[in-house]
Amino acid sequence: MIVVNGTEIDISKNNTFNVPFDVSDWLFKPNDRIVFTVKDLFGNLKVQKEMTGNNVDTELNILYVNISADIMRNLDIGTYLYDLKQYSEGVEITMCMPQKLKILAVVNDE
C-alpha cells in the first residue's frame, strides 16, 4: 500500500514503488536526466532511480517514478529522505527539497 500525504510518502515494506509526481512547474526535454534518490537520515545512499524526460506525461504534467519491489526490499522499516533532481544541458536543478519516505511494517512480508 502507498499513501501520499502532501509530499510525505508511506509505503508498505517490500512493495513496488509507483508514485506520480506533479511536474506542472517544470519543463523537460526528452534527453533530460531525472534522478529520484532515497537516502537514510545519515545521508547514506539507499536507492537511486534514473529516468529521462520521456518518462514525463506531458499532457498531464506527471512524472511516474516506478521502482521494483526487488529494489525496494533494500530499504529496512523506518524513515528515509527522498528528492528529485533534473539534469538538463549542463544545468542541475533540485526539483524538491528532501521529503520523508516511510517504509512501514506489514504482516505478510513475503
C-alpha positions as CSV (number, residue, x, y, z in Angstrom):
1,M,0.0,0.0,0.0
2,I,1.2,3.5,-0.8
3,V,-0.2,6.6,0.9
4,V,0.9,10.1,-0.2
5,N,0.1,12.9,2.2
6,G,1.3,16.1,0.7
7,T,5.0,15.4,0.0
8,E,5.3,12.6,2.6
9,I,5.1,9.1,1.2
10,D,4.3,6.0,3.3
11,I,4.8,2.6,1.6
12,S,4.5,-1.0,2.9
13,K,7.7,-3.0,3.2
14,N,8.6,-5.0,0.0
15,N,6.1,-3.2,-2.2
16,T,6.6,-1.8,-5.7
17,F,7.1,2.0,-5.6
18,N,4.8,3.5,-8.2
19,V,4.2,7.2,-7.5
20,P,3.1,10.0,-9.8
21,F,4.7,13.4,-9.2
22,D,3.0,16.7,-10.4
23,V,5.7,18.4,-12.5
24,S,3.5,21.1,-14.0
25,D,6.0,23.8,-12.9
26,W,8.9,22.1,-14.8
27,L,9.9,21.9,-18.5
28,F,11.5,18.7,-19.8
29,K,13.3,17.8,-22.9
30,P,13.4,14.1,-24.0
31,N,17.1,13.7,-23.2
32,D,17.0,15.4,-19.7
33,R,18.0,13.1,-16.9
34,I,15.7,13.0,-13.9
35,V,17.0,11.2,-10.7
36,F,14.9,10.1,-7.8
37,T,17.2,9.5,-4.8
38,V,16.5,7.9,-1.4
39,K,19.0,8.3,1.5
40,D,18.8,7.3,5.1
41,L,18.8,10.0,7.8
42,F,22.6,9.9,7.9
43,G,23.0,10.8,4.2
44,N,23.8,7.2,3.0
45,L,22.5,6.4,-0.5
46,K,19.9,3.6,-0.4
47,V,18.1,3.7,-3.7
48,Q,18.6,5.7,-6.9
49,K,16.3,5.6,-10.0
50,E,17.4,7.4,-13.2
51,M,14.8,8.4,-15.8
52,T,14.6,10.7,-18.8
53,G,12.3,13.4,-19.9
54,N,10.5,10.7,-21.8
55,N,9.1,9.4,-18.5
56,V,7.0,12.6,-18.2
57,D,3.4,12.5,-19.4
58,T,3.4,16.0,-21.0
59,E,-0.4,16.1,-21.3
60,L,-1.0,15.5,-17.6
61,N,2.3,17.0,-16.4
62,I,3.0,13.9,-14.4
63,L,6.3,12.1,-13.8
64,Y,5.8,8.5,-12.9
65,V,8.5,7.1,-10.7
66,N,8.4,3.3,-10.7
67,I,10.9,1.2,-8.6
68,S,10.6,-2.6,-8.5
69,A,9.8,-4.4,-5.2
70,D,13.2,-6.2,-5.6
71,I,15.0,-2.9,-5.3
72,M,12.6,-1.6,-2.6
73,R,13.4,-4.7,-0.5
74,N,16.8,-3.0,0.2
75,L,15.0,-0.5,2.5
76,D,14.5,-1.5,6.1
77,I,11.5,-0.4,8.0
78,G,12.0,3.2,9.0
79,T,12.1,6.8,7.8
80,Y,14.2,8.0,4.8
81,L,14.5,11.1,2.8
82,Y,13.9,11.4,-1.0
83,D,14.3,14.1,-3.6
84,L,14.1,14.6,-7.4
85,K,16.8,16.3,-9.4
86,Q,16.8,17.3,-13.1
87,Y,19.9,17.5,-15.3
88,S,19.4,19.5,-18.5
89,E,22.1,20.7,-20.8
90,G,24.7,21.1,-18.1
91,V,22.3,22.6,-15.6
92,E,21.4,20.7,-12.4
93,I,18.2,21.6,-10.6
94,T,16.8,20.1,-7.4
95,M,13.1,19.8,-8.1
96,C,12.0,19.3,-4.4
97,M,13.7,19.7,-1.1
98,P,14.3,16.4,0.8
99,Q,11.0,14.9,1.8
100,K,10.0,12.0,4.1
101,L,9.6,8.4,2.8
102,K,8.5,5.9,5.4
103,I,8.8,2.2,5.0
104,L,6.1,0.5,7.1
105,A,5.9,-3.0,8.6
106,V,3.4,-5.5,7.1
107,V,2.1,-8.7,8.5
108,N,2.8,-10.7,5.3
109,D,6.2,-9.7,4.1
110,E,6.9,-12.5,1.6
